[in-house]
Amino acid sequence: MNNLLNIHSIFKSTEGEGVWVGTPQIFVRFQGCNIGCINCDSKETWDFEQGTYLTQDFVLKEIEKLSLGNTKRVAITGGDPLHPKHESAVIDLVDILKTKGFTVTIEAAGTRVVDKIFDKIDFINFDIKTPSTSVKFNHRPLLKLIEQYKGKSQIKSVIQDEKDFKMVCDLFDSIESSNKFEIPWVLTPCYEPKETNAIQRTQDILTWAQESSIPFRVILQQHKVIYGSDKTNV
Ligand code: SF4
């Protein structure tokens, strides 16, 4: 209960990706991540030493101020909010937000399933790391997610090229063949640094998805289309 939260920023914006795109929400961005995706668009959140340690009371007041009583959806993001260094602070934050009537979602890097958090929250955005991220994919967390949390999850995969697309197709086939797959799977076209739009890449991914007849959902990151790929906290 007395945990300090290592925070990068707290802000109100609109969900820009995935199946809840377009929904106003408050983002609580934790500072610190050691996963190291090479195409990460928030590298400023990596260093655990760069955050501001805030009390839970302070964080809650900020959320309530931004909420204006109407925006009742909070996304816990990062950085990696599921890193063990954040775990107990996140659990306490989720507890207090739930008692205040907020809907709470989490951005999960896909490397860990933390039951103590996943059991409490309302929705899980679960990343499947593709080859272009350079992060080695581990099946075990995904299988656990499907087993325990399929009713309140989406899978998201950043797609940079055909190699990424082939990887998610192969993975889908391996899961589908054991009849375990019932979760929306969103493909997010990657933006290169400084790229102003990803139209050609998105067209390619749409074509591959249509030809594959796997029920992926190709959804652009709306905030990048509107504000540009380098703008953060929007
Ligand atoms: S897990 Fe998220 S914050 Fe961490 S490196 Fe990957 S994209 Fe960036």
py3Dmol code that shows the C-alpha trace and the ligand (Angstrom):
import py3Dmol

protein = """\
ATOM      1  CA  MET A   1       0.000   0.000   0.000  1.00  0.00           C
ATOM      2  CA  ASN A   2       2.938   2.339   0.593  1.00  0.00           C
ATOM      3  CA  ASN A   3       4.561   1.487  -2.721  1.00  0.00           C
ATOM      4  CA  LEU A   4       6.027   4.353  -4.673  1.00  0.00           C
ATOM      5  CA  LEU A   5       5.329   4.170  -8.398  1.00  0.00           C
ATOM      6  CA  ASN A   6       8.184   4.799 -10.836  1.00  0.00           C
ATOM      7  CA  ILE A   7       6.340   6.905 -13.391  1.00  0.00           C
ATOM      8  CA  HIS A   8       7.306   8.335 -16.762  1.00  0.00           C
ATOM      9  CA  SER A   9       4.049  10.250 -17.342  1.00  0.00           C
ATOM     10  CA  ILE A  10       0.305  10.388 -16.717  1.00  0.00           C
ATOM     11  CA  PHE A  11      -1.877  11.871 -19.436  1.00  0.00           C
ATOM     12  CA  LYS A  12      -5.291  11.727 -21.037  1.00  0.00           C
ATOM     13  CA  SER A  13      -5.564  10.788 -24.678  1.00  0.00           C
ATOM     14  CA  THR A  14      -7.426   8.407 -26.973  1.00  0.00           C
ATOM     15  CA  GLU A  15      -6.612   4.739 -27.449  1.00  0.00           C
ATOM     16  CA  GLY A  16      -4.758   4.754 -30.747  1.00  0.00           C
ATOM     17  CA  GLU A  17      -4.442   1.064 -31.534  1.00  0.00           C
ATOM     18  CA  GLY A  18      -6.086  -2.301 -31.202  1.00  0.00           C
ATOM     19  CA  VAL A  19      -9.742  -3.181 -30.836  1.00  0.00           C
ATOM     20  CA  TRP A  20     -10.492  -0.248 -28.469  1.00  0.00           C
ATOM     21  CA  VAL A  21      -9.119   2.368 -30.880  1.00  0.00           C
ATOM     22  CA  GLY A  22     -10.897   5.701 -30.564  1.00  0.00           C
ATOM     23  CA  THR A  23     -11.785   5.325 -26.887  1.00  0.00           C
ATOM     24  CA  PRO A  24     -10.781   8.184 -24.542  1.00  0.00           C
ATOM     25  CA  GLN A  25      -8.619   6.977 -21.704  1.00  0.00           C
ATOM     26  CA  ILE A  26      -6.034   7.974 -19.151  1.00  0.00           C
ATOM     27  CA  PHE A  27      -2.565   6.515 -19.584  1.00  0.00           C
ATOM     28  CA  VAL A  28      -0.279   5.765 -16.655  1.00  0.00           C
ATOM     29  CA  ARG A  29       3.120   5.164 -18.184  1.00  0.00           C
ATOM     30  CA  PHE A  30       5.614   3.369 -15.941  1.00  0.00           C
ATOM     31  CA  GLN A  31       9.317   4.079 -16.361  1.00  0.00           C
ATOM     32  CA  GLY A  32      11.658   1.175 -17.025  1.00  0.00           C
ATOM     33  CA  CYS A  33      11.855  -1.683 -19.509  1.00  0.00           C
ATOM     34  CA  ASN A  34      14.671  -4.106 -20.235  1.00  0.00           C
ATOM     35  CA  ILE A  35      13.059  -6.039 -23.103  1.00  0.00           C
ATOM     36  CA  GLY A  36      14.855  -4.095 -25.826  1.00  0.00           C
ATOM     37  CA  CYS A  37      12.680  -4.175 -28.969  1.00  0.00           C
ATOM     38  CA  ILE A  38      14.800  -2.506 -31.622  1.00  0.00           C
ATOM     39  CA  ASN A  39      11.754  -0.845 -33.194  1.00  0.00           C
ATOM     40  CA  CYS A  40      10.424   0.407 -29.829  1.00  0.00           C
ATOM     41  CA  ASP A  41       8.748   3.791 -30.223  1.00  0.00           C
ATOM     42  CA  SER A  42       9.186   4.792 -26.575  1.00  0.00           C
ATOM     43  CA  LYS A  43      12.851   4.210 -25.803  1.00  0.00           C
ATOM     44  CA  GLU A  44      12.750   7.141 -23.405  1.00  0.00           C
ATOM     45  CA  THR A  45      10.882   4.818 -21.029  1.00  0.00           C
ATOM     46  CA  TRP A  46      13.653   2.186 -20.844  1.00  0.00           C
ATOM     47  CA  ASP A  47      15.945   3.556 -18.133  1.00  0.00           C
ATOM     48  CA  PHE A  48      14.670   2.690 -14.648  1.00  0.00           C
ATOM     49  CA  GLU A  49      16.696   5.604 -13.252  1.00  0.00           C
ATOM     50  CA  GLN A  50      14.880   8.236 -15.296  1.00  0.00           C
ATOM     51  CA  GLY A  51      11.426   8.033 -13.730  1.00  0.00           C
ATOM     52  CA  THR A  52       9.784  10.075 -10.992  1.00  0.00           C
ATOM     53  CA  TYR A  53       8.795   8.218  -7.842  1.00  0.00           C
ATOM     54  CA  LEU A  54       5.220   9.170  -6.967  1.00  0.00           C
ATOM     55  CA  THR A  55       2.914   8.083  -4.172  1.00  0.00           C
ATOM     56  CA  GLN A  56      -0.220   6.178  -4.998  1.00  0.00           C
ATOM     57  CA  ASP A  57      -2.295   9.067  -3.581  1.00  0.00           C
ATOM     58  CA  PHE A  58      -0.628  11.487  -5.980  1.00  0.00           C
ATOM     59  CA  VAL A  59      -1.135   9.192  -8.975  1.00  0.00           C
ATOM     60  CA  LEU A  60      -4.784   8.633  -8.073  1.00  0.00           C
ATOM     61  CA  LYS A  61      -5.419  12.370  -7.714  1.00  0.00           C
ATOM     62  CA  GLU A  62      -3.848  12.987 -11.137  1.00  0.00           C
ATOM     63  CA  ILE A  63      -6.047  10.304 -12.687  1.00  0.00           C
ATOM     64  CA  GLU A  64      -9.177  11.705 -11.046  1.00  0.00           C
ATOM     65  CA  LYS A  65      -8.266  15.227 -12.173  1.00  0.00           C
ATOM     66  CA  LEU A  66      -7.872  14.055 -15.781  1.00  0.00           C
ATOM     67  CA  SER A  67     -10.982  11.901 -15.584  1.00  0.00           C
ATOM     68  CA  LEU A  68     -13.320  14.845 -14.834  1.00  0.00           C
ATOM     69  CA  GLY A  69     -15.660  12.160 -13.565  1.00  0.00           C
ATOM     70  CA  ASN A  70     -16.337  10.916 -17.089  1.00  0.00           C
ATOM     71  CA  THR A  71     -13.270   9.141 -18.472  1.00  0.00           C
ATOM     72  CA  LYS A  72     -13.338   5.932 -16.501  1.00  0.00           C
ATOM     73  CA  ARG A  73     -10.843   3.925 -18.535  1.00  0.00           C
ATOM     74  CA  VAL A  74      -7.209   3.713 -17.431  1.00  0.00           C
ATOM     75  CA  ALA A  75      -4.404   2.070 -19.421  1.00  0.00           C
ATOM     76  CA  ILE A  76      -1.358   0.968 -17.467  1.00  0.00           C
ATOM     77  CA  THR A  77       1.557   1.067 -19.855  1.00  0.00           C
ATOM     78  CA  GLY A  78       5.284   1.655 -20.062  1.00  0.00           C
ATOM     79  CA  GLY A  79       8.026   0.861 -20.350  1.00  0.00           C
ATOM     80  CA  ASP A  80       7.194  -2.563 -19.081  1.00  0.00           C
ATOM     81  CA  PRO A  81       4.583  -2.302 -16.297  1.00  0.00           C
ATOM     82  CA  LEU A  82       4.904  -6.052 -15.702  1.00  0.00           C
ATOM     83  CA  HIS A  83       8.596  -5.922 -14.860  1.00  0.00           C
ATOM     84  CA  PRO A  84       9.080  -7.382 -11.347  1.00  0.00           C
ATOM     85  CA  LYS A  85      10.305  -3.977 -10.142  1.00  0.00           C
ATOM     86  CA  HIS A  86       6.840  -2.515 -10.867  1.00  0.00           C
ATOM     87  CA  GLU A  87       4.731  -5.490  -9.918  1.00  0.00           C
ATOM     88  CA  SER A  88       3.569  -4.686  -6.393  1.00  0.00           C
ATOM     89  CA  ALA A  89       3.004  -0.992  -7.199  1.00  0.00           C
ATOM     90  CA  VAL A  90       0.863  -2.007 -10.180  1.00  0.00           C
ATOM     91  CA  ILE A  91      -1.172  -4.433  -8.045  1.00  0.00           C
ATOM     92  CA  ASP A  92      -1.883  -1.682  -5.483  1.00  0.00           C
ATOM     93  CA  LEU A  93      -2.770   0.790  -8.231  1.00  0.00           C
ATOM     94  CA  VAL A  94      -5.181  -1.642  -9.882  1.00  0.00           C
ATOM     95  CA  ASP A  95      -6.820  -2.339  -6.508  1.00  0.00           C
ATOM     96  CA  ILE A  96      -7.492   1.312  -5.776  1.00  0.00           C
ATOM     97  CA  LEU A  97      -8.645   2.067  -9.341  1.00  0.00           C
ATOM     98  CA  LYS A  98     -11.118  -0.810  -9.230  1.00  0.00           C
ATOM     99  CA  THR A  99     -12.567   0.387  -5.926  1.00  0.00           C
ATOM    100  CA  LYS A 100     -13.058   3.814  -7.589  1.00  0.00           C
ATOM    101  CA  GLY A 101     -14.973   2.259 -10.489  1.00  0.00           C
ATOM    102  CA  PHE A 102     -12.359   2.542 -13.237  1.00  0.00           C
ATOM    103  CA  THR A 103     -11.988   0.065 -16.087  1.00  0.00           C
ATOM    104  CA  VAL A 104      -8.321  -0.910 -16.102  1.00  0.00           C
ATOM    105  CA  THR A 105      -6.315  -2.262 -19.012  1.00  0.00           C
ATOM    106  CA  ILE A 106      -2.659  -3.226 -19.241  1.00  0.00           C
ATOM    107  CA  GLU A 107      -0.086  -3.192 -22.019  1.00  0.00           C
ATOM    108  CA  ALA A 108       1.729  -6.502 -21.619  1.00  0.00           C
ATOM    109  CA  ALA A 109       4.977  -7.121 -23.481  1.00  0.00           C
ATOM    110  CA  GLY A 110       4.059 -10.790 -23.888  1.00  0.00           C
ATOM    111  CA  THR A 111       7.042 -12.045 -21.944  1.00  0.00           C
ATOM    112  CA  ARG A 112       5.226 -12.628 -18.630  1.00  0.00           C
ATOM    113  CA  VAL A 113       1.747 -13.489 -17.430  1.00  0.00           C
ATOM    114  CA  VAL A 114       1.315 -12.113 -13.916  1.00  0.00           C
ATOM    115  CA  ASP A 115      -1.776 -13.732 -12.414  1.00  0.00           C
ATOM    116  CA  LYS A 116      -1.937 -11.353  -9.474  1.00  0.00           C
ATOM    117  CA  ILE A 117      -2.418  -8.497 -11.955  1.00  0.00           C
ATOM    118  CA  PHE A 118      -4.232 -10.236 -14.822  1.00  0.00           C
ATOM    119  CA  ASP A 119      -6.870 -11.646 -12.452  1.00  0.00           C
ATOM    120  CA  LYS A 120      -7.835  -8.153 -11.317  1.00  0.00           C
ATOM    121  CA  ILE A 121      -7.786  -6.069 -14.468  1.00  0.00           C
ATOM    122  CA  ASP A 122     -10.451  -5.739 -17.147  1.00  0.00           C
ATOM    123  CA  PHE A 123      -8.497  -6.085 -20.385  1.00  0.00           C
ATOM    124  CA  ILE A 124      -5.060  -7.289 -21.470  1.00  0.00           C
ATOM    125  CA  ASN A 125      -3.227  -6.044 -24.566  1.00  0.00           C
ATOM    126  CA  PHE A 126      -0.758  -8.870 -25.079  1.00  0.00           C
ATOM    127  CA  ASP A 127       2.154  -8.344 -27.419  1.00  0.00           C
ATOM    128  CA  ILE A 128       3.560 -11.139 -29.535  1.00  0.00           C
ATOM    129  CA  LYS A 129       7.059 -10.103 -30.452  1.00  0.00           C
ATOM    130  CA  THR A 130       7.826 -10.556 -34.155  1.00  0.00           C
ATOM    131  CA  PRO A 131      11.331 -11.080 -35.644  1.00  0.00           C
ATOM    132  CA  SER A 132      11.736  -7.365 -36.471  1.00  0.00           C
ATOM    133  CA  THR A 133      11.646  -6.535 -32.751  1.00  0.00           C
ATOM    134  CA  SER A 134      14.736  -8.754 -32.252  1.00  0.00           C
ATOM    135  CA  VAL A 135      13.101 -10.148 -29.098  1.00  0.00           C
ATOM    136  CA  LYS A 136      12.993 -13.940 -28.897  1.00  0.00           C
ATOM    137  CA  PHE A 137       9.401 -15.176 -28.835  1.00  0.00           C
ATOM    138  CA  ASN A 138       8.462 -17.530 -26.016  1.00  0.00           C
ATOM    139  CA  HIS A 139       5.336 -19.706 -26.459  1.00  0.00           C
ATOM    140  CA  ARG A 140       4.694 -20.357 -22.794  1.00  0.00           C
ATOM    141  CA  PRO A 141       3.212 -16.954 -21.762  1.00  0.00           C
ATOM    142  CA  LEU A 142       0.939 -16.968 -24.833  1.00  0.00           C
ATOM    143  CA  LEU A 143      -0.405 -20.438 -24.076  1.00  0.00           C
ATOM    144  CA  LYS A 144      -1.057 -19.420 -20.472  1.00  0.00           C
ATOM    145  CA  LEU A 145      -2.875 -16.279 -21.638  1.00  0.00           C
ATOM    146  CA  ILE A 146      -5.088 -18.325 -23.955  1.00  0.00           C
ATOM    147  CA  GLU A 147      -5.793 -20.867 -21.253  1.00  0.00           C
ATOM    148  CA  GLN A 148      -6.690 -18.390 -18.514  1.00  0.00           C
ATOM    149  CA  TYR A 149      -7.556 -14.983 -19.967  1.00  0.00           C
ATOM    150  CA  LYS A 150      -8.939 -15.439 -23.468  1.00  0.00           C
ATOM    151  CA  GLY A 151     -12.209 -13.705 -22.583  1.00  0.00           C
ATOM    152  CA  LYS A 152     -10.563 -10.384 -21.796  1.00  0.00           C
ATOM    153  CA  SER A 153      -7.545 -10.157 -24.068  1.00  0.00           C
ATOM    154  CA  GLN A 154      -6.327  -9.108 -27.462  1.00  0.00           C
ATOM    155  CA  ILE A 155      -3.054 -10.101 -29.083  1.00  0.00           C
ATOM    156  CA  LYS A 156      -1.075  -7.423 -30.866  1.00  0.00           C
ATOM    157  CA  SER A 157       1.837  -7.921 -33.224  1.00  0.00           C
ATOM    158  CA  VAL A 158       3.922  -5.224 -34.848  1.00  0.00           C
ATOM    159  CA  ILE A 159       4.490  -6.107 -38.495  1.00  0.00           C
ATOM    160  CA  GLN A 160       7.420  -4.607 -40.328  1.00  0.00           C
ATOM    161  CA  ASP A 161       7.831  -7.004 -43.240  1.00  0.00           C
ATOM    162  CA  GLU A 162       6.823 -10.331 -44.739  1.00  0.00           C
ATOM    163  CA  LYS A 163       9.046 -12.262 -42.330  1.00  0.00           C
ATOM    164  CA  ASP A 164       7.021 -10.867 -39.412  1.00  0.00           C
ATOM    165  CA  PHE A 165       3.786 -11.717 -41.178  1.00  0.00           C
ATOM    166  CA  LYS A 166       4.896 -15.284 -41.869  1.00  0.00           C
ATOM    167  CA  MET A 167       5.852 -15.739 -38.231  1.00  0.00           C
ATOM    168  CA  VAL A 168       2.356 -14.755 -36.987  1.00  0.00           C
ATOM    169  CA  CYS A 169       0.720 -16.976 -39.625  1.00  0.00           C
ATOM    170  CA  ASP A 170       2.801 -19.978 -38.545  1.00  0.00           C
ATOM    171  CA  LEU A 171       2.044 -19.240 -34.914  1.00  0.00           C
ATOM    172  CA  PHE A 172      -1.679 -18.900 -35.609  1.00  0.00           C
ATOM    173  CA  ASP A 173      -1.684 -22.223 -37.463  1.00  0.00           C
ATOM    174  CA  SER A 174       0.110 -24.003 -34.625  1.00  0.00           C
ATOM    175  CA  ILE A 175      -2.371 -22.688 -32.047  1.00  0.00           C
ATOM    176  CA  GLU A 176      -5.453 -23.045 -34.198  1.00  0.00           C
ATOM    177  CA  SER A 177      -4.619 -26.678 -34.910  1.00  0.00           C
ATOM    178  CA  SER A 178      -4.994 -27.405 -31.211  1.00  0.00           C
ATOM    179  CA  ASN A 179      -8.280 -25.469 -31.155  1.00  0.00           C
ATOM    180  CA  LYS A 180      -7.077 -23.006 -28.590  1.00  0.00           C
ATOM    181  CA  PHE A 181      -7.456 -19.764 -30.447  1.00  0.00           C
ATOM    182  CA  GLU A 182     -10.359 -17.421 -29.689  1.00  0.00           C
ATOM    183  CA  ILE A 183      -8.710 -14.050 -29.104  1.00  0.00           C
ATOM    184  CA  PRO A 184      -8.776 -11.012 -31.432  1.00  0.00           C
ATOM    185  CA  TRP A 185      -5.339 -10.779 -33.063  1.00  0.00           C
ATOM    186  CA  VAL A 186      -4.400  -7.298 -34.216  1.00  0.00           C
ATOM    187  CA  LEU A 187      -1.599  -6.663 -36.696  1.00  0.00           C
ATOM    188  CA  THR A 188      -0.077  -3.216 -36.257  1.00  0.00           C
ATOM    189  CA  PRO A 189       1.889  -1.912 -39.251  1.00  0.00           C
ATOM    190  CA  CYS A 190       5.264  -0.686 -38.020  1.00  0.00           C
ATOM    191  CA  TYR A 191       6.488   2.879 -38.557  1.00  0.00           C
ATOM    192  CA  GLU A 192      10.192   3.388 -39.144  1.00  0.00           C
ATOM    193  CA  PRO A 193      11.715   6.266 -37.132  1.00  0.00           C
ATOM    194  CA  LYS A 194      10.851   9.601 -38.802  1.00  0.00           C
ATOM    195  CA  GLU A 195       8.542   7.851 -41.286  1.00  0.00           C
ATOM    196  CA  THR A 196       5.578  10.081 -42.032  1.00  0.00           C
ATOM    197  CA  ASN A 197       3.253   7.331 -43.116  1.00  0.00           C
ATOM    198  CA  ALA A 198       3.192   3.595 -43.499  1.00  0.00           C
ATOM    199  CA  ILE A 199       0.673   3.396 -46.312  1.00  0.00           C
ATOM    200  CA  GLN A 200       2.624   1.039 -48.593  1.00  0.00           C
ATOM    201  CA  ARG A 201       3.461  -1.274 -45.678  1.00  0.00           C
ATOM    202  CA  THR A 202      -0.169  -1.245 -44.539  1.00  0.00           C
ATOM    203  CA  GLN A 203      -1.397  -2.035 -48.056  1.00  0.00           C
ATOM    204  CA  ASP A 204       1.008  -4.972 -48.220  1.00  0.00           C
ATOM    205  CA  ILE A 205      -0.131  -6.294 -44.844  1.00  0.00           C
ATOM    206  CA  LEU A 206      -3.790  -5.911 -45.801  1.00  0.00           C
ATOM    207  CA  THR A 207      -3.135  -7.903 -48.970  1.00  0.00           C
ATOM    208  CA  TRP A 208      -1.225 -10.646 -47.147  1.00  0.00           C
ATOM    209  CA  ALA A 209      -3.942 -10.863 -44.486  1.00  0.00           C
ATOM    210  CA  GLN A 210      -6.701 -11.125 -47.084  1.00  0.00           C
ATOM    211  CA  GLU A 211      -4.802 -13.810 -48.971  1.00  0.00           C
ATOM    212  CA  SER A 212      -4.063 -15.791 -45.810  1.00  0.00           C
ATOM    213  CA  SER A 213      -7.759 -15.877 -44.774  1.00  0.00           C
ATOM    214  CA  ILE A 214      -6.628 -15.927 -41.162  1.00  0.00           C
ATOM    215  CA  PRO A 215      -8.955 -13.631 -39.172  1.00  0.00           C
ATOM    216  CA  PHE A 216      -6.311 -11.053 -38.268  1.00  0.00           C
ATOM    217  CA  ARG A 217      -7.431  -7.457 -37.785  1.00  0.00           C
ATOM    218  CA  VAL A 218      -5.096  -4.974 -39.449  1.00  0.00           C
ATOM    219  CA  ILE A 219      -5.323  -1.710 -37.490  1.00  0.00           C
ATOM    220  CA  LEU A 220      -3.063   1.305 -37.919  1.00  0.00           C
ATOM    221  CA  GLN A 221      -1.832   3.281 -34.933  1.00  0.00           C
ATOM    222  CA  GLN A 222      -4.279   6.152 -35.276  1.00  0.00           C
ATOM    223  CA  HIS A 223      -2.190   8.608 -33.219  1.00  0.00           C
ATOM    224  CA  LYS A 224       0.758   8.178 -35.608  1.00  0.00           C
ATOM    225  CA  VAL A 225      -1.415   8.910 -38.628  1.00  0.00           C
ATOM    226  CA  ILE A 226      -2.798  12.033 -36.962  1.00  0.00           C
ATOM    227  CA  TYR A 227       0.155  13.439 -35.005  1.00  0.00           C
ATOM    228  CA  GLY A 228       3.167  11.877 -36.747  1.00  0.00           C
ATOM    229  CA  SER A 229       5.305   8.901 -35.748  1.00  0.00           C
ATOM    230  CA  ASP A 230       7.642  10.794 -33.411  1.00  0.00           C
ATOM    231  CA  LYS A 231       5.077  12.493 -31.193  1.00  0.00           C
ATOM    232  CA  THR A 232       4.720  10.836 -27.801  1.00  0.00           C
ATOM    233  CA  ASN A 233       1.974  10.851 -25.151  1.00  0.00           C
ATOM    234  CA  VAL A 234      -0.807  11.391 -27.698  1.00  0.00           C
TER     235      VAL A 234
END
"""
ligand_1 = """\
8
SF4
S 8.402 -3.945 -24.465
Fe 7.460 -2.026 -25.105
S 8.615 -0.388 -24.038
Fe 9.814 -2.283 -23.877
S 11.235 -2.191 -25.594
Fe 9.462 -3.350 -26.313
S 8.079 -1.846 -27.260
Fe 9.595 -0.707 -25.998
"""
view = py3Dmol.view(width=600, height=400)
view.addModel(protein, "pdb")
view.setStyle({"model": 0}, {"cartoon": {"style": "trace"}})
view.addModel(ligand_1, "xyz")
view.setStyle({"model": 1}, {"stick": {}})
view.zoomTo()
view.show()
